Amino acid sequence: MVALKASSFFALPTPRYPQGRSASRGLLPVFSGVLWTERTSQTGSSWEGASAGAFLGTKVPARTWDVRYIQMEADLYAQVAVSHFRANVSIGFLPQSGAFPAAITNNDNVNLISRQHWIGYEFGDQAFLLRAGRINVPFGLRIIEHTSFVRMATRTDINAYQQDGVALAYTGEKWRGELMAIVGNFQISPDAYHERGYSGYAELSLAHNAAVGVSSLLTYAKKDILLQVGDLRQAHGLFARYVPIKSLVLLAEGDLLAQSPSGAPAYVGYAGFLQADIEFIQGVHLFPMVEILDERTNGSGPSYGAWLSPDWFFAPHSDLRLDFYVRQEAELRATTTAVGFLTMLHFYL
């Protein structure tokens, strides 16, 4: 099978459901683990295109509103399936700085990026998939809000923090999971920045409408890309997904964070979120979310965030999403409250 997908996302990417279906149609959303597009074994060919535009507005105390048009993704994806073999590659561009860990060029403005590229082999009656290349890090719930506290603190978003390595995924009737040996992000240099270690998750389906899972990540870099010193970085947590009624999906995740930077004391923290997907009528969703982050439990205290995101699938292959958020971020000597919004119109084939 050969499949090509062209997408252009501005700001937050839209989740990839089969035929554009939403998460709350009585099914558990597949946000963690392997995406549907990574496990296809059908024959034939298909094209998929998407286009979206968004305006992002932010406001912090003592400053005026900052409203801008921002592009976060404009990628072309292609996948090939021949017998048991799989190959996947994405290529795109960004007209402004951003997603630099995924960049394959180093220009001041427009850069080419590749978020994923891997080859794989499927076996065990399609239960196992072994992959090597640049892959989404298997950890926690794969939510689309890549700026959420949990995804930023664990560096496991689907926007830019993919890693190179080898991963083995399993999907069974009750269990599914993936374990990845991380060898670093080869799209940044020098080698001292490359994190090496592992990441993985395991999820158990308790019933047709409930699942729980555990995640674990441990990496070491000679020079952490953010701290600029050697660092042993850890994240370990729990997550759950529950569909109490057909029109409601609940997602929750809590992670313990630990950093051991060279020349400084180790410190621990935590991050978590609770999100609901409420479908009032077919095609009209509301995503409320609350989140918390404390990267140093002996520091300035936790930061809090709240999101409210209506999403209207107003026509086939089309949706309009609005994000409103407020965050109270704790710093060493002060607490800053920021508010913001994002509007996104998305079309796809």
The 8 nearest C-alpha neighbors of each residue, nearest first, counted from 0:
[[1, 42, 80, 43, 79, 44, 81, 41],
 [0, 2, 79, 44, 78, 80, 43, 3],
 [3, 1, 45, 78, 44, 77, 46, 79],
 [4, 2, 77, 46, 76, 45, 78, 47],
 [3, 5, 47, 76, 46, 75, 48, 77],
 [6, 4, 75, 48, 47, 76, 74, 49],
 [7, 5, 49, 74, 48, 73, 75, 50],
 [73, 6, 8, 50, 49, 72, 74, 51],
 [9, 7, 72, 51, 73, 12, 50, 71],
 [8, 10, 70, 71, 52, 53, 51, 72],
 [11, 9, 71, 70, 69, 53, 12, 8],
 [10, 12, 144, 9, 13, 143, 71, 145],
 [13, 11, 8, 143, 10, 14, 9, 72],
 [12, 14, 15, 11, 143, 8, 345, 16],
 [15, 13, 16, 143, 12, 142, 30, 21],
 [14, 16, 13, 17, 19, 34, 35, 36],
 [15, 17, 19, 20, 14, 18, 21, 22],
 [18, 16, 19, 20, 15, 35, 36, 21],
 [19, 17, 20, 16, 316, 15, 348, 21],
 [18, 20, 16, 17, 316, 21, 15, 315],
 [21, 19, 16, 18, 17, 22, 24, 15],
 [22, 20, 23, 16, 24, 19, 282, 28],
 [21, 23, 28, 24, 26, 27, 20, 248],
 [22, 24, 25, 246, 248, 21, 247, 26],
 [25, 23, 26, 22, 245, 246, 21, 20],
 [24, 26, 245, 23, 246, 242, 27, 244],
 [27, 25, 24, 23, 28, 22, 208, 242],
 [26, 28, 29, 208, 22, 242, 25, 240],
 [29, 27, 22, 30, 26, 23, 240, 21],
 [28, 30, 31, 27, 34, 32, 141, 33],
 [29, 31, 141, 140, 142, 28, 32, 34],
 [32, 30, 141, 140, 29, 139, 33, 138],
 [31, 33, 137, 176, 177, 34, 30, 138],
 [32, 34, 37, 35, 31, 38, 168, 177],
 [35, 33, 37, 36, 32, 29, 38, 30],
 [36, 34, 37, 38, 33, 39, 17, 16],
 [35, 37, 34, 38, 39, 33, 15, 78],
 [36, 38, 34, 35, 39, 33, 87, 78],
 [39, 37, 35, 36, 40, 34, 33, 128],
 [40, 38, 36, 41, 37, 35, 80, 0],
 [39, 41, 38, 80, 42, 0, 83, 125],
 [42, 40, 39, 0, 43, 80, 44, 1],
 [41, 43, 0, 40, 44, 80, 1, 81],
 [42, 44, 0, 1, 41, 45, 2, 80],
 [45, 43, 1, 2, 0, 42, 46, 3],
 [46, 44, 2, 3, 47, 43, 1, 4],
 [45, 47, 3, 4, 2, 48, 44, 5],
 [46, 48, 4, 348, 5, 3, 45, 347],
 [49, 47, 5, 348, 347, 6, 4, 46],
 [347, 50, 48, 6, 346, 7, 5, 348],
 [49, 51, 7, 346, 345, 6, 8, 347],
 [52, 50, 345, 8, 344, 9, 7, 346],
 [51, 53, 9, 343, 344, 345, 8, 50],
 [54, 52, 343, 342, 9, 68, 10, 69],
 [53, 55, 68, 342, 341, 67, 69, 56],
 [56, 54, 341, 67, 66, 340, 68, 53],
 [55, 57, 66, 340, 339, 65, 341, 67],
 [58, 56, 339, 65, 64, 338, 66, 340],
 [57, 59, 64, 338, 337, 339, 63, 65],
 [58, 60, 337, 62, 336, 61, 338, 57],
 [61, 59, 62, 58, 336, 337, 335, 63],
 [62, 60, 59, 63, 58, 64, 335, 337],
 [63, 61, 60, 59, 64, 58, 65, 57],
 [64, 62, 65, 58, 61, 59, 60, 57],
 [63, 65, 58, 57, 66, 56, 62, 59],
 [64, 66, 57, 56, 63, 58, 67, 55],
 [67, 65, 56, 55, 64, 57, 54, 68],
 [66, 68, 55, 54, 69, 56, 65, 53],
 [69, 67, 54, 53, 55, 70, 66, 52],
 [68, 70, 9, 67, 10, 54, 53, 71],
 [71, 69, 9, 10, 72, 8, 68, 93],
 [70, 72, 10, 9, 8, 69, 93, 11],
 [73, 71, 8, 7, 9, 70, 74, 93],
 [7, 74, 72, 91, 8, 6, 92, 93],
 [75, 73, 91, 6, 90, 7, 5, 72],
 [74, 76, 5, 90, 89, 4, 6, 91],
 [77, 75, 89, 4, 3, 88, 5, 74],
 [78, 76, 3, 88, 2, 87, 4, 89],
 [77, 79, 87, 2, 86, 1, 3, 88],
 [78, 80, 1, 86, 0, 85, 2, 87],
 [81, 79, 0, 85, 84, 1, 82, 40],
 [82, 80, 84, 83, 0, 79, 85, 1],
 [81, 83, 84, 80, 40, 85, 0, 121],
 [84, 82, 121, 120, 81, 122, 85, 80],
 [83, 85, 120, 81, 82, 80, 119, 121],
 [86, 84, 80, 119, 118, 79, 120, 81],
 [87, 85, 118, 79, 78, 117, 119, 80],
 [88, 86, 78, 117, 116, 77, 118, 79],
 [89, 87, 116, 77, 115, 76, 117, 78],
 [90, 88, 76, 113, 75, 115, 114, 116],
 [91, 89, 113, 75, 74, 112, 76, 88],
 [92, 90, 74, 112, 73, 111, 75, 113],
 [91, 93, 111, 110, 112, 73, 94, 74],
 [92, 94, 109, 110, 95, 111, 72, 73],
 [95, 93, 109, 108, 92, 110, 96, 70],
 [96, 94, 108, 93, 109, 97, 110, 70],
 [97, 95, 108, 107, 99, 94, 93, 98],
 [96, 98, 99, 95, 93, 71, 100, 102],
 [99, 97, 159, 100, 101, 158, 102, 96],
 [98, 100, 102, 97, 101, 96, 159, 112],
 [101, 99, 159, 98, 102, 187, 160, 186],
 [102, 100, 159, 99, 112, 114, 113, 98],
 [103, 101, 112, 99, 104, 100, 111, 110],
 [102, 104, 112, 111, 186, 101, 113, 105],
 [105, 103, 110, 102, 111, 106, 112, 109],
 [104, 106, 110, 107, 103, 102, 111, 99],
 [107, 105, 108, 110, 104, 109, 96, 111],
 [106, 108, 109, 105, 96, 95, 110, 94],
 [107, 109, 95, 106, 94, 96, 110, 93],
 [110, 108, 94, 93, 95, 106, 92, 107],
 [111, 109, 92, 93, 104, 106, 112, 102],
 [110, 112, 92, 91, 104, 103, 102, 93],
 [111, 113, 102, 91, 103, 101, 92, 90],
 [114, 112, 90, 89, 115, 101, 91, 102],
 [113, 115, 101, 89, 159, 112, 161, 116],
 [114, 116, 133, 134, 89, 113, 88, 117],
 [117, 115, 88, 133, 87, 132, 89, 134],
 [116, 118, 132, 87, 131, 86, 133, 130],
 [119, 117, 86, 130, 85, 131, 87, 132],
 [120, 118, 130, 85, 129, 84, 86, 131],
 [119, 121, 84, 129, 83, 128, 85, 130],
 [122, 120, 128, 83, 127, 125, 84, 129],
 [121, 123, 125, 127, 124, 126, 128, 120],
 [122, 124, 126, 125, 127, 121, 128, 169],
 [123, 125, 126, 122, 127, 121, 83, 128],
 [126, 124, 122, 123, 127, 121, 128, 40],
 [127, 125, 170, 123, 169, 124, 171, 122],
 [128, 126, 169, 122, 168, 121, 125, 123],
 [127, 129, 121, 168, 120, 167, 130, 122],
 [128, 130, 167, 120, 119, 166, 121, 168],
 [131, 129, 119, 166, 118, 165, 128, 167],
 [132, 130, 165, 117, 118, 164, 119, 166],
 [131, 133, 117, 163, 164, 116, 134, 118],
 [132, 134, 163, 115, 116, 162, 117, 161],
 [135, 133, 161, 115, 162, 132, 136, 163],
 [134, 136, 161, 137, 157, 162, 133, 115],
 [135, 137, 161, 155, 138, 134, 162, 198],
 [138, 136, 199, 32, 198, 135, 200, 177],
 [139, 137, 214, 200, 199, 136, 198, 155],
 [140, 138, 214, 31, 238, 141, 200, 137],
 [139, 141, 31, 30, 142, 138, 238, 252],
 [140, 142, 30, 31, 139, 143, 156, 32],
 [143, 141, 144, 140, 30, 145, 31, 14],
 [142, 144, 145, 12, 14, 141, 11, 13],
 [145, 143, 146, 147, 142, 11, 12, 150],
 [144, 146, 156, 147, 143, 150, 158, 157],
 [147, 145, 144, 151, 148, 150, 156, 149],
 [148, 146, 145, 150, 144, 149, 151, 290],
 [147, 149, 151, 150, 152, 292, 146, 270],
 [150, 148, 152, 270, 151, 147, 271, 153],
 [149, 151, 156, 155, 153, 147, 154, 148],
 [150, 152, 154, 148, 149, 153, 146, 147],
 [151, 153, 149, 154, 150, 148, 270, 294],
 [152, 154, 150, 155, 151, 149, 234, 256],
 [155, 153, 151, 150, 152, 160, 156, 149],
 [154, 156, 150, 153, 136, 160, 138, 157],
 [155, 157, 150, 145, 158, 160, 154, 159],
 [158, 156, 159, 135, 160, 161, 155, 145],
 [157, 159, 156, 160, 145, 98, 114, 161],
 [158, 160, 98, 101, 100, 161, 157, 114],
 [161, 159, 156, 155, 154, 100, 158, 162],
 [160, 162, 135, 134, 136, 159, 133, 114],
 [163, 161, 184, 133, 134, 183, 136, 160],
 [164, 162, 133, 132, 184, 183, 182, 181],
 [163, 165, 181, 182, 180, 132, 131, 162],
 [164, 166, 131, 180, 179, 130, 132, 181],
 [167, 165, 179, 130, 178, 129, 180, 131],
 [166, 168, 129, 178, 177, 128, 130, 179],
 [169, 167, 177, 128, 127, 176, 129, 166],
 [168, 170, 127, 175, 176, 126, 177, 171],
 [171, 169, 175, 126, 174, 127, 176, 168],
 [172, 170, 174, 173, 175, 126, 169, 127],
 [171, 173, 174, 170, 175, 204, 203, 126],
 [174, 172, 204, 171, 203, 175, 205, 202],
 [175, 173, 203, 171, 202, 172, 204, 170],
 [174, 176, 170, 169, 202, 171, 201, 203],
 [177, 175, 201, 200, 169, 168, 202, 32],
 [176, 178, 168, 199, 167, 200, 169, 137],
 [179, 177, 199, 166, 167, 198, 168, 200],
 [178, 180, 166, 198, 197, 165, 199, 181],
 [179, 181, 197, 165, 164, 196, 166, 182],
 [182, 180, 164, 196, 195, 197, 183, 179],
 [181, 183, 195, 164, 163, 194, 180, 196],
 [184, 182, 193, 194, 163, 195, 181, 162],
 [183, 185, 162, 163, 186, 193, 187, 182],
 [184, 186, 187, 183, 163, 188, 193, 162],
 [187, 185, 184, 103, 101, 102, 100, 188],
 [188, 186, 185, 184, 100, 189, 192, 193],
 [189, 187, 190, 192, 186, 185, 191, 193],
 [188, 190, 191, 192, 187, 193, 185, 222],
 [189, 191, 192, 193, 188, 187, 185, 183],
 [190, 192, 221, 222, 189, 193, 220, 188],
 [193, 191, 222, 190, 223, 224, 220, 189],
 [194, 192, 183, 190, 191, 220, 184, 195],
 [195, 193, 220, 183, 219, 218, 182, 192],
 [196, 194, 182, 218, 181, 219, 183, 193],
 [195, 197, 218, 181, 217, 180, 219, 194],
 [196, 198, 180, 181, 179, 217, 216, 218],
 [199, 197, 216, 179, 215, 178, 137, 217],
 [198, 200, 178, 137, 177, 215, 138, 214],
 [199, 201, 214, 176, 213, 138, 177, 137],
 [200, 202, 176, 212, 213, 175, 214, 177],
 [201, 203, 212, 175, 211, 174, 176, 213],
 [204, 202, 174, 211, 210, 173, 205, 212],
 [203, 205, 210, 173, 206, 209, 174, 202],
 [206, 204, 210, 209, 203, 207, 211, 173],
 [207, 205, 209, 208, 204, 210, 173, 203],
 [206, 208, 209, 204, 205, 26, 27, 210],
 [209, 207, 242, 206, 241, 27, 26, 243],
 [210, 208, 241, 206, 205, 240, 207, 204],
 [209, 211, 204, 240, 205, 203, 239, 241],
 [212, 210, 239, 203, 202, 238, 240, 204],
 [213, 211, 202, 238, 201, 237, 203, 239],
 [212, 214, 237, 200, 201, 236, 238, 202],
 [215, 213, 200, 236, 138, 235, 199, 139],
 [214, 216, 235, 199, 198, 234, 200, 236],
 [215, 217, 198, 234, 233, 197, 235, 199],
 [216, 218, 233, 196, 197, 232, 198, 234],
 [219, 217, 196, 195, 232, 194, 231, 197],
 [218, 220, 231, 194, 195, 230, 232, 196],
 [221, 219, 194, 222, 223, 230, 229, 193],
 [220, 222, 229, 191, 192, 223, 230, 228],
 [223, 221, 229, 228, 192, 227, 220, 191],
 [222, 224, 227, 226, 225, 228, 220, 229],
 [223, 225, 227, 192, 226, 222, 228, 220],
 [226, 224, 223, 227, 228, 222, 192, 230],
 [225, 227, 223, 228, 224, 222, 260, 230],
 [228, 226, 223, 222, 225, 224, 229, 192],
 [229, 227, 222, 223, 226, 261, 230, 260],
 [230, 228, 221, 222, 261, 220, 260, 223],
 [229, 231, 260, 259, 220, 219, 223, 261],
 [230, 232, 219, 259, 258, 218, 260, 233],
 [233, 231, 258, 218, 217, 257, 230, 219],
 [232, 234, 217, 257, 216, 256, 258, 218],
 [235, 233, 256, 216, 255, 215, 254, 153],
 [236, 234, 215, 255, 254, 214, 216, 233],
 [235, 237, 254, 214, 253, 213, 255, 215],
 [236, 238, 213, 253, 212, 252, 214, 254],
 [239, 237, 252, 212, 251, 211, 213, 139],
 [240, 238, 211, 251, 210, 250, 212, 252],
 [239, 241, 250, 210, 209, 249, 211, 251],
 [242, 240, 209, 249, 208, 248, 243, 210],
 [241, 243, 248, 208, 244, 247, 249, 209],
 [244, 242, 241, 247, 245, 208, 248, 249],
 [245, 243, 247, 242, 246, 25, 248, 208],
 [244, 246, 25, 247, 24, 23, 242, 243],
 [245, 247, 278, 244, 23, 277, 24, 25],
 [248, 246, 277, 244, 276, 245, 242, 23],
 [247, 249, 242, 276, 275, 23, 241, 277],
 [248, 250, 275, 241, 240, 274, 242, 276],
 [251, 249, 240, 274, 273, 239, 275, 241],
 [252, 250, 273, 239, 238, 272, 274, 240],
 [251, 253, 238, 271, 272, 237, 239, 254],
 [252, 254, 271, 236, 237, 270, 238, 272],
 [255, 253, 236, 270, 235, 269, 271, 234],
 [254, 256, 269, 235, 234, 236, 268, 270],
 [257, 255, 234, 268, 269, 267, 233, 254],
 [258, 256, 267, 233, 266, 232, 268, 234],
 [257, 259, 232, 266, 265, 231, 260, 233],
 [258, 260, 265, 231, 230, 232, 261, 266],
 [261, 259, 230, 263, 229, 258, 262, 265],
 [262, 260, 229, 263, 230, 228, 259, 264],
 [261, 263, 260, 264, 228, 229, 259, 265],
 [262, 264, 261, 260, 265, 259, 266, 228],
 [265, 263, 266, 259, 260, 262, 261, 258],
 [264, 266, 259, 258, 260, 263, 267, 257],
 [267, 265, 258, 257, 295, 264, 259, 268],
 [266, 268, 257, 256, 295, 296, 258, 294],
 [269, 267, 294, 256, 295, 293, 296, 255],
 [268, 270, 255, 256, 293, 254, 292, 294],
 [271, 269, 292, 254, 149, 291, 253, 293],
 [270, 272, 253, 252, 291, 290, 149, 254],
 [271, 273, 290, 252, 289, 251, 291, 274],
 [272, 274, 251, 289, 288, 250, 290, 252],
 [273, 275, 288, 250, 287, 249, 251, 272],
 [274, 276, 249, 286, 248, 287, 277, 250],
 [277, 275, 286, 248, 247, 285, 23, 249],
 [276, 278, 247, 285, 284, 246, 279, 275],
 [277, 279, 284, 246, 280, 283, 247, 285],
 [280, 278, 283, 277, 284, 281, 246, 285],
 [281, 279, 283, 278, 282, 284, 246, 277],
 [280, 282, 283, 278, 279, 284, 312, 24],
 [281, 283, 312, 311, 280, 284, 313, 278],
 [284, 282, 311, 280, 278, 281, 279, 310],
 [285, 283, 278, 310, 277, 309, 279, 311],
 [284, 286, 309, 277, 308, 276, 310, 287],
 [287, 285, 308, 276, 275, 307, 309, 288],
 [288, 286, 307, 306, 275, 274, 308, 285],
 [289, 287, 274, 306, 273, 305, 286, 307],
 [290, 288, 305, 273, 272, 304, 306, 274],
 [291, 289, 272, 304, 271, 303, 305, 273],
 [290, 292, 303, 271, 270, 302, 304, 272],
 [293, 291, 270, 302, 301, 269, 148, 294],
 [294, 292, 301, 268, 269, 295, 296, 302],
 [293, 295, 268, 269, 292, 296, 267, 256],
 [296, 294, 268, 298, 297, 267, 293, 266],
 [295, 297, 268, 298, 293, 267, 294, 300],
 [298, 296, 295, 299, 300, 266, 267, 268],
 [299, 297, 295, 296, 300, 331, 294, 293],
 [298, 300, 331, 330, 329, 301, 297, 332],
 [301, 299, 298, 329, 293, 296, 302, 297],
 [302, 300, 293, 292, 329, 303, 291, 299],
 [301, 303, 328, 292, 329, 327, 291, 293],
 [304, 302, 291, 327, 326, 290, 328, 301],
 [303, 305, 326, 290, 289, 325, 327, 291],
 [304, 306, 289, 325, 324, 288, 290, 326],
 [307, 305, 324, 288, 287, 323, 289, 308],
 [306, 308, 287, 323, 286, 322, 324, 288],
 [309, 307, 322, 286, 321, 285, 323, 287],
 [310, 308, 285, 321, 284, 320, 286, 311],
 [309, 311, 320, 284, 319, 283, 285, 308],
 [310, 312, 283, 319, 318, 313, 282, 284],
 [313, 311, 318, 282, 317, 314, 283, 319],
 [312, 314, 311, 318, 317, 282, 315, 319],
 [315, 313, 317, 312, 316, 318, 282, 311],
 [314, 316, 317, 313, 312, 19, 318, 347],
 [315, 317, 347, 346, 348, 314, 19, 318],
 [318, 316, 346, 314, 315, 345, 312, 313],
 [317, 319, 312, 311, 345, 313, 344, 320],
 [318, 320, 344, 311, 310, 343, 345, 312],
 [321, 319, 310, 343, 309, 342, 311, 318],
 [320, 322, 342, 308, 309, 341, 343, 310],
 [323, 321, 308, 341, 340, 307, 342, 324],
 [324, 322, 340, 307, 306, 339, 308, 341],
 [325, 323, 306, 339, 305, 338, 340, 307],
 [326, 324, 338, 305, 337, 304, 339, 306],
 [327, 325, 304, 337, 336, 303, 328, 338],
 [328, 326, 336, 303, 302, 335, 304, 337],
 [327, 329, 302, 335, 334, 326, 336, 303],
 [330, 328, 334, 302, 299, 301, 300, 333],
 [329, 331, 333, 332, 334, 299, 328, 335],
 [330, 332, 299, 333, 329, 298, 334, 300],
 [333, 331, 330, 334, 299, 329, 335, 298],
 [332, 334, 330, 331, 329, 335, 299, 328],
 [333, 335, 329, 328, 330, 327, 336, 332],
 [336, 334, 328, 327, 337, 329, 333, 59],
 [335, 337, 327, 326, 328, 59, 334, 338],
 [338, 336, 59, 326, 58, 325, 335, 327],
 [339, 337, 325, 58, 324, 57, 326, 59],
 [340, 338, 57, 56, 324, 323, 58, 325],
 [339, 341, 323, 56, 322, 55, 324, 57],
 [340, 342, 55, 322, 54, 321, 56, 53],
 [343, 341, 321, 53, 54, 320, 322, 55],
 [344, 342, 53, 320, 52, 319, 345, 321],
 [345, 343, 319, 51, 52, 318, 320, 53],
 [344, 346, 51, 318, 317, 50, 319, 343],
 [347, 345, 317, 50, 49, 316, 51, 318],
 [49, 346, 348, 48, 316, 50, 317, 345],
 [347, 48, 47, 316, 49, 346, 46, 4]]
